[in-house]
């Protein structure tokens, strides 16, 4: 069977990635992003968002996924925003796992080793289309079930996550805390 590849941009990123892909995880969710912010998305709890709907940090949903036994790992390149650090303090350790590598710049979300988002959007509201059309970034990406693409992205994620890339990294001397999240 031919793999499915879906082109995404704008609000479709929000619908397909934030509303459909991420919550569909049953076993594992791997996220690679450069920037980490307290991305506000539609949710059952939290403050009022766009149009008066309930909204919350996407990390609260990720924590609930961790509570259900889903392995949630987020690989990122820099210190999370202040509001996200406050969210992480509320969540506490063990429900989701963050690792920092300053050279991480690829953006990928892998769900259950079976589906992959690969594109330009960071895990932010402006990146993933959670903001209004006048405030979101111009991003593109693909959603696919192609095993070759999924395996390649998962292999890169694991090489960075495990520290295998550190051995040959030419920037290691400048890395403030290799693979350690400030949280």
C-alpha angles and dihedrals in degrees: 000000000000115000118251117241120184123190114221136190139151118357090355087070089059095045098044100036107029100031101031114019105039097046091047093069113121102172112007144009120192117187126186117187139147099219127044120197135159092266111200114218136164109287146149094260140033137051129339112276136185112340092007093290120143113265136183141170111285086230090069089060090046089052091052088051088053089051088056089055098259112144106237117188125173121192113194141164108226148024110297118245119272094253090050091051087055090051091050091053089056092049096050128203128313103033096085131012125222128189127181128215113167091214094059106114104142119103117218139144118197119191120198091332087282108086133039137196110198121175151097101290122108120213091270134111093248091047101047096041098255090129124074119279089258093055107035125097123253101254138160134194146150133242113207146162092205105139093208093057093041092051093048093050092044091050091053091046092051093046090056096038094051094047095245089127091055092071093068100026113131091201098054092110089060096045108111096205113356110227093341120124116218088228 
